[in-house]
């Protein structure tokens, strides 16, 4: 890096150290201690019931799991039913802030490590949008494949050397190449942030293809909302043409639909924390103020939102975090069980890591609904997979041992939960269609089968990945493993990509 970028990077590190609780872990307030301990103690008590009580009470962990999950579905429905009609609040914002009269410069950072096969597809999608970004920076994280040959040969970029930012491409004047030593996605993103000058910055994974209107939708959202500092686009997963890929894409498609409807609900309650690393957008000055992405976190995008929210409250900024339904993309998702478990293991370990660092915000009314509701919910989420796997194991045990006095009433509970899930799944697909206008791959008939099959298959896979995440978190491991691209490169040979951290 040149001297100016080095100085900016040092200031970024200093800001992160000043505003992240990772460097000076705060004491655990009583409310946070009570919430986290209460969830664990409750599991111990409910699990013990299996050895002393009869009937449905012996399956206490399962009952707690069903009640909690149903309560969350009710909350999402209550908050997200507005998707079925125009949002009066959003209409008022549109009337008071005309995006056409607000000009924000838009930059895109594509963090890439050994992504030569995917980069051309990603860049084509960026260049073909209705709003072409003012700047696109390929943050080359020490690639060892054909990335150098690709960028110098096909895109007319001059090799800037390790640590350098190239001049604009001879072919596309908005395209530049940043080469940094391999140090992980967060470091590559930070290096790009300090080298850019745009008002807002989108982070796009090299295996994510933006819809033609995605950049324009993000720009307009930030132009209309001066307090907006972070926003997520809406993603659709693709997993490739293998048999396992098609099965996983089937389940993940409906999982993503429900998740993004849920994000809308938490946004309405001012409790949104999750911005997709594959496709997020940020007000650059706000991200620089809090220190950028944290290389020490397994889920740097998720942790950054916690830091932005903490900073906003501490400094009285009133910053907003939103999901933008008009900004859509498809993204490569795991197409094999091994890669799926690896991804969910990392996600969950990073979630636990962040929950631990920011534990002082749990139950803290100073942070509004985020502290009062969202973070306590996340405290239960930390043990939800343990509840779910325990409930399944106990049910199998009761069936094998012929305890039908337990199995029959529990079966009724499970059947009732499937019916509720079915209704919610079908409604969420309908709401998602109204919200995004996206209908491809959102069949109501297939949603029905997903709702019936998921509790005994995909849901257990998710919980297994989360349980592995507990091991990852407790051992302090920082490696992603190896991912295989089979989705956006369908028809081409899957490319193994190292994700070591």
C-alpha positions in Angstrom: 0.0 0.0 0.0 1.1 3.6 -0.5 1.8 5.9 2.4 -1.7 7.5 2.3 -3.6 4.1 2.3 -1.3 2.8 5.1 -2.1 5.8 7.2 -5.8 5.4 6.6 -5.6 1.7 7.4 -3.9 2.5 10.7 -6.7 5.0 11.6 -9.3 2.3 10.7 -7.6 -0.2 13.1 -7.5 2.4 15.8 -11.2 3.2 15.3 -12.0 -0.5 15.6 -10.1 -0.9 18.8 -11.9 2.1 20.2 -15.4 1.0 19.4 -15.3 -2.8 19.5 -15.9 -4.6 22.9 -13.7 -7.4 21.7 -10.6 -5.4 22.8 -12.0 -4.6 26.3 -14.7 -7.1 27.1 -17.4 -5.4 29.1 -18.7 -6.9 32.3 -21.9 -9.0 32.0 -24.9 -7.0 33.3 -27.4 -8.9 35.5 -30.1 -8.9 32.8 -27.8 -10.5 30.3 -26.5 -13.0 32.8 -30.1 -13.9 33.7 -31.2 -14.4 30.1 -28.3 -16.5 29.1 -28.2 -18.6 32.3 -32.0 -19.0 32.3 -32.0 -20.5 28.8 -29.3 -23.1 29.9 -30.9 -23.9 33.2 -34.3 -24.3 31.6 -32.8 -26.8 29.1 -31.3 -28.8 32.1 -34.7 -28.9 33.9 -36.7 -29.8 30.8 -34.2 -32.5 29.9 -34.3 -34.0 33.4 -38.1 -34.3 33.1 -37.7 -37.0 30.5 -36.4 -39.4 33.3 -39.1 -38.5 35.9 -42.3 -37.5 34.3 -44.7 -39.2 32.0 -46.9 -38.1 29.1 -46.2 -35.0 27.1 -44.3 -33.4 30.0 -41.5 -36.0 29.5 -40.9 -34.3 26.2 -40.4 -30.9 27.8 -37.5 -29.8 25.6 -39.6 -30.5 22.5 -42.5 -28.5 23.9 -40.3 -25.6 24.7 -38.8 -25.7 21.2 -42.2 -25.8 19.6 -43.6 -22.9 21.7 -40.5 -20.7 21.1 -40.5 -21.3 17.3 -44.3 -20.7 17.1 -44.0 -17.5 19.0 -41.3 -16.3 16.6 -43.6 -17.2 13.6 -46.4 -15.2 15.2 -44.1 -12.2 15.7 -42.9 -12.3 12.1 -46.5 -12.5 10.8 -47.6 -9.6 13.0 -44.8 -7.4 11.8 -44.5 -8.5 8.2 -48.2 -8.6 7.2 -47.6 -5.0 5.9 -45.9 -6.7 3.0 -49.3 -7.5 1.7 -50.0 -3.8 1.0 -48.1 -0.5 0.5 -46.3 0.6 3.7 -47.6 4.0 4.8 -44.2 4.8 6.5 -42.3 3.9 3.3 -44.7 5.9 1.2 -44.1 9.0 3.4 -40.4 8.6 3.0 -40.7 8.4 -0.7 -42.7 11.6 -0.8 -40.3 13.5 1.4 -37.0 12.3 -0.2 -36.9 12.2 -3.9 -34.0 9.9 -4.7 -33.7 11.4 -8.2 -32.6 14.7 -6.7 -30.0 13.1 -4.4 -26.8 12.0 -6.1 -24.7 9.6 -4.1 -21.6 7.9 -5.6 -21.8 4.1 -5.5 -18.8 1.8 -5.2 -18.7 -2.0 -5.2 -16.1 -4.1 -3.6 -15.7 -7.7 -4.8 -13.5 -9.6 -2.3 -12.0 -12.5 -4.2 -9.6 -15.3 -3.3 -9.0 -17.8 -6.1 -12.2 -16.7 -7.9 -11.0 -16.5 -11.5 -13.8 -18.8 -12.7 -16.6 -16.7 -11.0 -15.3 -13.2 -11.5 -16.3 -12.8 -15.2 -19.9 -13.8 -14.4 -20.1 -11.5 -11.4 -18.6 -8.5 -13.3 -20.9 -9.0 -16.3 -23.9 -8.8 -14.0 -22.5 -5.6 -12.4 -21.8 -3.9 -15.7 -25.3 -4.9 -17.1 -27.3 -3.2 -14.4 -29.6 -0.2 -14.9 -27.3 1.7 -12.7 -23.6 1.0 -13.3 -21.4 1.6 -10.2 -19.2 4.6 -10.2 -16.3 2.4 -9.0 -15.7 -1.4 -8.8 -12.7 -2.6 -6.9 -11.6 -6.3 -7.2 -10.1 -6.8 -3.7 -7.8 -9.7 -4.7 -7.0 -11.5 -1.4 -3.7 -13.1 -2.4 -5.2 -15.3 -5.2 -3.0 -18.1 -6.5 -5.2 -19.2 -9.4 -5.6 -17.5 -12.7 -6.9 -14.2 -11.3 -3.8 -12.2 -12.3 -3.9 -13.5 -15.9 -7.7 -12.8 -16.1 -7.5 -9.2 -14.8 -4.5 -8.2 -16.9 -5.5 -10.0 -20.0 -9.3 -9.8 -20.3 -10.0 -6.7 -18.3 -7.0 -4.5 -19.3 -5.8 -3.9 -15.8 -2.2 -3.2 -14.9 -0.8 -5.4 -12.1 -0.4 -2.9 -9.2 1.9 -5.3 -7.3 1.2 -6.7 -3.8 -0.4 -4.0 -1.6 -1.2 -1.7 -4.5 -4.3 -0.3 -6.2 -4.2 -0.3 -9.9 -5.1 2.5 -12.3 -8.6 2.2 -13.9 -9.0 -0.5 -16.5 -8.4 0.4 -20.2 -11.6 -1.4 -21.0 -13.9 -0.3 -18.1 -12.9 3.0 -16.6 -14.8 2.3 -13.3 -12.9 -1.0 -12.7 -9.8 -1.2 -10.5 -7.7 -4.0 -9.0 -6.4 -4.0 -5.4 -3.9 -6.7 -4.5 -3.4 -7.5 -0.9 -1.5 -10.4 0.9 -3.9 -13.3 1.7 -5.4 -12.4 5.1 -9.1 -13.1 4.7 -12.2 -11.3 3.4 -12.4 -8.7 6.2 -8.9 -7.4 5.6 -9.4 -7.3 1.9 -12.7 -5.3 2.3 -11.0 -2.9 4.7 -8.1 -2.3 2.3 -10.7 -1.5 -0.4 -12.7 0.8 1.9 -9.8 3.0 2.7 -8.8 3.2 -0.9 -12.2 4.3 -2.2 -14.0 7.7 -2.1 -17.6 6.8 -2.9 -20.5 7.8 -0.6 -21.9 4.3 -0.3 -20.2 0.9 -0.8 -21.7 -2.4 -1.7 -19.9 -5.6 -0.8 -20.6 -8.4 -3.2 -19.1 -11.9 -3.1 -17.5 -13.1 -6.3 -20.1 -15.9 -6.4 -23.1 -13.5 -6.3 -24.9 -12.2 -9.4 -26.9 -9.0 -9.0 -30.2 -8.4 -10.7 -30.3 -5.6 -13.2 -32.1 -3.3 -10.8 -30.1 -4.1 -7.7 -27.6 -1.2 -7.7 -30.3 1.3 -8.5 -32.5 0.0 -5.7 -29.7 0.3 -3.2 -28.7 3.7 -4.3 -32.3 4.9 -4.1 -32.7 3.5 -0.6 -29.7 5.4 0.7 -30.6 8.5 -1.1 -34.1 8.6 0.4 -32.9 7.8 3.9 -30.1 10.0 5.2 -29.9 7.9 8.4 -29.6 4.6 6.6 -26.0 3.2 7.2 -26.4 -0.5 6.3 -28.8 -2.5 4.1 -29.1 -6.0 2.9 -30.3 -7.1 -0.5 -32.6 -10.1 -1.0 -30.7 -13.3 -2.0 -31.9 -16.5 -3.8 -29.6 -19.5 -3.4 -28.4 -21.7 -6.3 -26.6 -25.0 -5.6 -25.8 -26.6 -9.0 -27.2 -29.5 -11.0 -26.1 -32.4 -8.9 -28.7 -34.5 -7.1 -27.6 -33.3 -3.7 -27.5 -29.7 -5.1 -31.1 -29.9 -6.2 -32.3 -31.2 -2.9 -30.4 -28.6 -0.9 -31.5 -25.8 -3.2 -35.1 -26.9 -2.7 -34.9 -26.6 1.0 -32.6 -23.5 1.1 -34.9 -21.6 -1.3 -37.8 -21.7 1.1 -35.4 -21.1 4.1 -34.1 -17.9 2.4 -37.7 -16.7 1.7 -38.7 -17.1 5.3 -35.5 -15.6 6.5 -35.8 -12.4 4.4 -39.5 -12.0 5.4 -38.2 -12.4 9.0 -35.6 -9.7 8.4 -38.3 -7.4 7.2 -40.2 -8.1 10.4 -37.2 -7.3 12.6 -36.5 -4.2 10.5 -40.0 -3.0 11.3 -39.3 -3.5 15.0 -35.9 -1.7 14.7 -34.1 -4.9 15.6 -32.5 -6.0 12.4 -28.9 -7.2 12.9 -28.2 -9.5 9.9 -26.8 -7.9 6.7 -25.8 -10.6 4.2 -22.1 -10.5 3.5 -22.7 -11.8 0.0 -24.7 -8.6 -0.9 -24.7 -5.7 1.6 -24.5 -2.0 1.2 -23.0 0.6 3.7 -22.6 4.3 4.1 -18.8 4.4 3.8 -18.1 7.1 6.4 -20.1 5.3 9.0 -18.2 2.1 8.5 -14.9 3.9 8.6 -16.0 5.7 11.8 -16.5 2.4 13.7 -13.4 0.7 12.3 -14.5 -1.3 9.3 -14.8 -5.1 9.3 -13.2 -7.2 12.0 -10.8 -9.8 10.7 -10.9 -11.6 14.0 -14.6 -12.5 13.6 -15.9 -15.5 11.6 -19.0 -13.4 10.5 -17.5 -10.0 10.0 -20.7 -8.6 8.4 -22.9 -9.6 11.3 -20.5 -8.2 13.9 -20.2 -4.9 12.1 -23.9 -4.3 12.5 -23.6 -4.7 16.2 -20.8 -2.2 16.3 -22.7 0.3 14.1 -25.7 0.0 16.4 -23.7 0.4 19.5 -22.0 3.5 18.1 -25.3 5.0 16.9 -26.7 4.8 20.5 -23.5 6.0 22.2 -23.2 9.0 19.9 -27.0 9.7 19.4 -26.9 9.2 15.6 -30.2 7.4 15.1 -28.8 5.2 12.4 -31.0 2.8 10.5 -30.4 -0.8 9.2 -32.8 -2.1 6.6 -33.6 -4.8 4.1 -34.3 -3.5 0.5 -36.8 -5.7 -1.3 -36.0 -4.2 -4.7 -32.3 -5.1 -4.5 -32.1 -8.8 -5.5 -29.4 -11.3 -6.4 -28.6 -14.9 -6.7 -25.8 -16.4 -4.7 -23.9 -19.7 -4.7 -25.0 -21.9 -1.8 -23.7 -25.2 -0.6 -24.6 -28.1 -2.9 -23.3 -31.0 -0.8 -24.0 -32.0 2.8 -20.3 -31.6 3.8 -20.1 -28.0 2.4 -23.5 -27.2 4.0 -22.5 -28.3 7.4 -19.2 -26.5 7.0 -21.0 -23.2 6.2 -23.5 -23.5 9.0 -20.7 -24.5 11.4 -18.9 -21.2 10.6 -22.0 -19.1 10.7 -23.1 -20.4 14.1 -19.6 -20.2 15.6 -19.4 -16.6 14.4 -22.8 -15.9 15.8 -21.7 -17.2 19.2 -18.5 -15.2 19.0 -20.5 -12.0 18.4 -23.1 -12.7 21.0 -20.3 -13.2 23.6 -18.6 -9.9 22.7 -21.8 -7.9 22.8 -23.4 -9.6 25.7 -23.7 -6.3 27.6 -26.4 -5.2 25.1 -28.6 -8.2 25.9 -31.6 -7.1 27.9 -30.4 -3.5 27.9 -33.2 -1.1 27.2 -30.8 1.6 26.2 -30.7 -0.1 22.8 -34.4 -0.1 22.4 -36.1 -3.2 20.8 -32.7 -4.5 19.8 -31.6 -4.8 23.5 -35.1 -5.6 24.9 -36.1 -8.2 22.3 -33.8 -9.1 19.5 -30.7 -9.9 21.5 -32.6 -12.0 24.2 -34.1 -13.9 21.3 -30.5 -14.5 20.0 -29.6 -15.8 23.5 -32.3 -18.5 23.1 -31.1 -19.1 19.5 -27.7 -20.0 20.9 -29.2 -23.1 22.5 -32.1 -23.7 20.1 -30.2 -26.4 18.1 -29.4 -28.2 21.4 -33.1 -28.1 22.3 -34.1 -29.3 18.8 -31.5 -32.2 18.7 -32.4 -33.2 22.2 -36.1 -33.2 21.5 -35.5 -35.4 18.4 -33.2 -37.8 20.3 -35.8 -38.2 23.1 -38.6 -38.8 20.6 -36.6 -41.5 18.9 -35.8 -43.1 22.3 -39.5 -43.0 23.3 -40.5 -44.7 20.1 -37.9 -47.4 20.3 -38.8 -48.2 23.9 -42.5 -48.2 23.2 -43.5 -45.3 25.5 -46.7 -44.6 23.5 -48.1 -42.7 26.4 -45.5 -40.1 25.5 -45.3 -40.7 21.7 -49.1 -40.3 21.0 -49.6 -36.8 22.6 -46.2 -35.7 21.2 -47.3 -36.8 17.8 -50.3 -34.5 18.1 -48.1 -31.6 19.0 -45.8 -32.3 16.1 -48.8 -32.6 13.7 -50.2 -29.3 14.9 -46.8 -27.6 14.5 -46.5 -28.9 10.9 -50.0 -27.5 10.1 -48.9 -24.1 11.6 -45.6 -24.2 9.7 -47.5 -25.1 6.5 -49.8 -22.0 6.9 -46.8 -19.8 7.7 -44.7 -21.1 4.8 -47.5 -20.6 2.3 -48.2 -17.1 3.6 -44.5 -16.1 3.6 -44.1 -17.2 -0.1 -47.1 -15.1 -1.0 -45.9 -12.1 1.0 -42.4 -12.5 -0.5 -43.9 -12.4 -4.0 -45.8 -9.3 -3.3 -42.8 -7.7 -1.7 -40.1 -8.5 -4.3 -42.1 -9.3 -7.4 -39.9 -12.5 -7.6 -41.9 -15.6 -8.6 -39.3 -17.9 -10.1 -38.7 -20.9 -7.9 -41.4 -19.9 -5.4 -44.0 -22.6 -6.0 -46.7 -22.8 -3.4 -47.0 -26.5 -4.0 -43.3 -27.1 -3.4 -43.5 -24.9 -0.3 -46.2 -27.3 1.0 -43.8 -30.3 0.6 -40.9 -28.3 2.2 -43.1 -27.6 5.3 -44.0 -31.3 5.7 -40.5 -32.7 5.1 -38.3 -30.0 6.7 -38.7 -30.9 10.4 -37.4 -34.4 9.8 -34.6 -33.6 7.4 -33.3 -30.1 6.6 -34.0 -28.8 10.1 -31.9 -31.5 11.7 -29.1 -30.7 9.2 -29.2 -27.1 10.3 -29.1 -28.0 13.9 -26.2 -30.4 13.3 -24.2 -27.6 11.6 -25.0 -25.3 14.6 -23.9 -28.0 17.1 -20.6 -28.3 15.2 -20.4 -24.5 15.4 -20.4 -24.8 19.2 -17.3 -26.9 19.0 -15.8 -24.5 16.5 -16.5 -21.6 18.9 -15.3 -23.3 22.1 -12.0 -24.4 20.4 -11.4 -20.9 19.0 -10.8 -22.1 15.4 -10.7 -19.5 12.6 -10.8 -21.6 9.4 -13.6 -21.7 6.9 -12.4 -24.8 5.1 -12.9 -25.3 1.3 -16.0 -24.4 -0.6 -17.0 -25.8 -4.0 -18.7 -23.5 -6.6 -21.5 -25.4 -8.3 -24.4 -22.9 -8.4 -23.6 -19.8 -10.6 -21.0 -21.9 -12.5 -23.6 -24.6 -13.4 -22.5 -26.2 -16.6 -18.9 -25.6 -15.8 -16.8 -27.8 -13.5 -17.1 -26.8 -9.8 -14.1 -24.9 -8.6 -12.7 -25.5 -5.2 -12.0 -22.3 -3.4 -9.9 -22.0 -0.3 -11.6 -20.0 2.5 -8.9 -20.2 5.1 -9.0 -17.4 7.7 
